[in-house]
Structure formats: C-alpha cells, structure tokens
Amino acid sequence: MSSLSRSLWDATPPSVAVELSAHHVAAASVEPRGDTRVVRAHAVAPLPEGALVPSLTAANVRDRDAVVAALKRVLEQVGNPRRIGLVIPDPVAKVSLVKFQQVPSDHQELDQLIRWQVRKAAPFAIEEAQVSFVKGAQSSDGQEFIVSLAKREIVVEYEGVCTESGAHAGVVDLSTFNVINAILGGSGAPSGDWLLVNVAPDWASMAILRGQELMFFRSRGSEGEGTLADLVHQTAMYYEDRLSGAGFSRVMLCGASSSGGAHSPDGAALRRSLEERLGTTVNPVDPRTAASLTDRIDGSATLMDILAPLVGMLVREGEAA
C-alpha cells in the first residue's frame, strides 16, 4: 500500500532517503553520533531531459530505464539500502487545508468526510486518488486538517521505480514538507510566523507556518503566470489580509542554487527580488542545523539545497512525539 503522507512527524523514517526530481536523483544517509546526527553519505545522478516530468494527472516517469539506472547508481553509493524514504516533487500532489467544526471520532468516517470535502478540487475521480491527512492548526472555530491528494497510479509509478532498483519506499512524501522537516528538526528553528519558498526549475511552492503549524500552502508549475517574486508578494498580501499576519520572523529560500545557482546571476537575482518585495532578509535553508556534515563533504550551496529535503525525511524520527 502506498504511503504518501503530509505529516511533518508522523512516520518513523529509514536511514536512507532518496529524491526523484525532474533533473536528478539524489540520496543521503544520516546516522546518530552521540547527541548529534551526521550525514554519512550522499550521491547525486543527473537525469536526461524529459525522463521524469512531475504532473498531477499525467504519467511522470517517461524514461523508466534512465530513472532506474540513475537510482541504482545513487543507491549503490549509499550502501544499497533495502528500505528508503522517498521524496517526490510537489506537483505530484494537491495540498489543501480543510477545517471542520466537529470532527468524527471514527477514523474511517473522518476519511470519508475529508474525501467528500476535497473531491470537487480533484482533477480526477476521488476513487482514483490516494488521500492522506493529518491534523493541522486548531482554533476556536474548528480543527484544520492538511490533506494531500495524489493520483494513486502516479504514486505507484514512483514506488515501482524504487522496487525495480532493489529498494522499498516505506515512506513517500513531498519535497517542501521535508524541507520544513529539516528546518523544524534543526537548531534555531523559527518561532512566530515564517515563510518558506522552495523552488525547482519546473515548479515553486510557498508555505507559511506559525511556529510548527502550517497555515498556508501553495504550489505552482512552470506554466503559471507572473514571476516567482509576484507570487511571493501575493502570498505575503494573503498572509496580512487573511491570516492576520503581523510580519514574518524569518523568510527562508531553498532550491535557488540548484535552480540557477545561488551565486549565479539568476539565483542572486531571485534572492534580491524576494528581499525587495518582502522588505526583509531572505536566508537559505541550511540542513546542517539538523544533521552536520563530515569533513570530507563539501558544503556548497548547491549541495545544501539537494540535501535539505533528504535530511528532512531522515530527521523526522528524532522529532516524533
């Protein structure tokens, strides 16, 4: 059974995480050393253009042989694990925040209620969907749930690639949620209201959190209108108008280096444009606050962006209640 789950801390992770994205396959392993966690090994293999195309409705794995070959290479470099946590692109799922004034005590009844609530937003029959949910923020007017909805056959595509490569995907989760995991699982996690902007060459997602509670989530593919800075500005306006926002305590950016280079003109320009729109400093996500690197691992900006969702998947266990 597929295990697509949104929960920040709801499943015990394996010791190796893998990310399948449109442009590369990456893997990392984390091990405890005393009171700390350390990235023991990592590997990255590029994918040919068009081999994997993230989509909510269409087939994602277009060149199965190329994806399997790349995955086998990175798994070999991190010890050929039999069980992995799998990070997949945000566009594979539709994320919704739904609120109920009264919550059924029976889990099956709650599952049916949530499916009924999100069915109109699904671009396919709800019977074809894999739906997972977890409690979000609670307020005087009800209990919120964060719901992830994906087409079951697409999740199976990703799991099948792992199986063919010799590994079982015990946990399947979205990129941005695991970047959040890395931030919350690290030292100096943000308090108050904070914004995460997670970008890839072909999509971008924004999440607003109030401490550890997700308050807003939006993802956009490359076909969306307007610039990323425009989208972030709209998100900030929504935060002020609809969430009674008093200002972000921190704004964090992940993926700029692997999407154009944090130190390249494109990456630097992206960060500056966000700072100008938001009127505050934009900081890169640093997964080393959650898991340090060994001396032999180069801590480049590009590697930090690649490691962030992988480390996030792997530190979930240490933060579980």
N, C-alpha and C positions, 0 to 999 in steps of 0.2 A: 504494500500500500504506500502510495506517495506520502511525503511528509512535509509538503510546503507549509511553512509556518511563519507568521509575522512576529511571534513573541520575542521580545528582547532577551528574555532569560528563561525560556520555557522548556528547554531540552538539554540533556547532557551531551556535550559535543564530543566527537572523536578527537584524536590528537593531530590529525592532518585535515586541512581544509583546501578545497580546490575551487577556483573560479573559472567558469566558462563564459567568456565575453566574445564580442564580435571580432576582436582583433588579436586576442591572445588567450592562452590557457595558462593559469598560474596556480602554484601550490605552495603551501608552507606548513611547517610543523612547529609546535610550541611545546616546551617541556618545563616543568617546575624545577627551580634551583633555589632551595632554601625558601625564603619568603617571596621570591620573585618568579616571574615567568620569562623565558628566553626563547626567541625564535631560533630553533636548532638548525633548520634547513629551509631553503626556498628554491623555487625553479620557475622559469617563465619560458614559454614557447610561443612564437607568433603563429597566427592562423592566416591562410590565404584570404584575400578579399572575397567576401560572399560565402565563405564556408559556413558561417553561423550568422544568422540575421535575426536579432531579437524582435519578436512580434507577439501580440496578444492573441491573434487569431490564425495566423498562417504558420506553416512549418518553419521551425527555427534552424534545425540542423540541415543545411543544404548539401554539404560535402561530408558525409559521415566518416569516410575513410580518413580524411585530413584531420578532423577533430579527434577521432580516436587515436591516430598516430601521435598527435601533439600531446594528448592526455597521457598516453603511455610513457612518453619521454619525461614529462614532469613527475609522474608518479615514481618512475624509476629513480629519479634524483632525490626523492624524499623518502625512500625506503620501501616502495611498493606496498603501501598500506592496503588492507582488505576492507576497511570501513573508513569513510570520509564524510566530512560535512561539505555540502555543495552550495556555492554562491552563484546565483544566476542573475542576469540583467533585470533591472526594474521593469522594463516594458513587457516582460512576460506575464505580469500580474496587474490587476486593477486593485488599488487600495482605496478603501472607503472607511470613513468614520461614521458609525451609526449610533444613535442614542435611544435608550428605552427608559421610560419612567418606571415600568415594572419589568423585572427580569424573571423568566420562568426558572424554577429550581431544577427542573429536569433538563439534562444536557441535550437530549435528542429534541425536545420541544424548542429549546433555545436555538439549536442548529437550524431547525425548520423555519423559525421566525426570522433569523438572520438571512437565510436563503430567500425567503419571501421579500425581505426588505431590499436586497441588492439585485434581485432578478431583473428589474427594469433597466438597470445600468449595465448589465452584461451584454456584450455584443454577440453572444451565442446562448443557446438554451442552458438554463441553470442546471439541467440534468447532465450536461457535458462538463460542468465546472468542478474543480477542486476548490473547496471553500474552507478556509481556516480563519479562526478569530481568537482574540484574546482581550481581556478587559483593558480598557484604557482609563481615562480620567473619570472620576466620579464627582458629581456636583449635586446641588440641591434639587436640580430638575431632572436628574436621572443618571444612569450608568452608560458610559460610552464604551463601544467595542471597536477595535481596529480589525478590519476584515480584509483579507487577501483573497482574491478570486482569480483563478487561472484555468485555462482550458486543460482538462486532465491529460489529453493526449500529448500536449506540448510538454508538460512536466515529465511524462513518461519518456519522451524523446531524450531529455537531458539525463534521466536516470539510466536509460538504455545505453547511452554512450559510456557512462561510468561502468556499467556491468560488463560491457564488451571490453573495457580496458582493464578489467580484473578487480574493480572496487565497487562496494555497495554504498550508495548515498543514503546514509542513515538520517540525515537532516538536510532539507533543501530550503533555502531562504534567499531573500532578495539582497542585492548589493547594499543599498542605502541603509537598510535595517542593521546590517552588520558593521557598517561604518559607525552607526550610532552605538552599537555594542562596544566597539573599540574605544570610543570616546568615554562612554559611561564606565567602562571597565578599567580605565586608566586613572592615574593620579591627577588630581586637579580637574576632575570632571566639572563641567559648567553648572552653576546654580542659576536660579532665576529663569528668565526666558532666553532661549538661544536659537540660532538659526544655522542649519547645515545645508550647504549647497554641494551636491555630489554630481559631478559631470563625467560624461564619457563622450567619445567622438560622435556618437549617434543618439544620445539622449541626455537629459538632465533632470534631476529631482531635487526638490526642496522639502525640508522637514523643519517644523517649528516645535520645540519642546519646552515645557515648563518644568524645569528640573529633569526628572526621568519620564515625565508623562508626554506622550505625543499629542500635540494639539492640532497639527495641520500637516498634510502630506499632499504633494502634487508632483507628477512626473510628466515630462513632455518629450516626444520623439523629435528627431531632426526635422520633421516636416512641419513643426509648429511655427506659428507666425511670431515675428518680433525677435529681438535679441535676447540672450540669456539675462543681460542686465535689466531689460524691460520686464521680464518675467519675475525676476527677484524683486524689482520695485513694486510690481503688482502684489506680490506676496507680502511685502512689508506693509503696504496700504491695507490689505485684508487683515493683517495682524493688528494694526492700530484701530481699524474701524469695527471689526467683528470679534476680536479676541481681547478687547480692552488692553491692548499692549502698551506698556509703559517704556519700552525700549529693550533692545537685545543686550544681555550681559556679555554675549560673545557671538561672533559670526565666524563660521568655520567653512573652509573650502577643501574639497577632496577631488582628485582627478584632474586638476589643471595641468599637472606635469605630463601625465600620460595622454592627455587630450590635446596637447600642443606645446607642452613644456612650460613648467612654472617659471623657468628662467629664460624661456624663448620669448620673442615679441608677443606671440599670441597669448601665452599663459600669463605673462606680466601684464598685458593689456586687460585681460579678463579680470584679474585681481584689482587693478586700478579702477576699472569701470564699476565694479561692485562697491568698492570703497567710496567712490564718488556718489553713487546712487544712495547708499545707506548712511553715509556720513560717519563711518566708523572703520576701525581696522578690521581687515579680514585675515584670519590666521589659517595656515594649513593644518590639516589633521595629521597628528604625529602618533602613529601606533606604538612608538617606543615608550609612551607613558603607560601602556598596558602590558607590553612584552618587549624587553630590551633585546638588542642585537648582540651577537658575538663579535669579537674584534675583526673577524675575517669577512663580515658582511658590510658592504659599502652602503652607508645610509644616505643615498641620493634621494632627491625629491621624487623622482620617478618611482623608485622602489618603495618609498613611503606610501605613495598613492596605491600601488599594487598590493602592498601588504595590509593596508587598513581594513578592507572587508574580510580578509583571511584571518587576521588576528582577532577581529571582532567575533567571527564564528567560533574561534578557539578559546576565547576567554569567557564565554558565556557560563561555563561550569563554575568558575570561581566566584561568579557574582550571583549564582542562583540562590534563592531563599531556602 
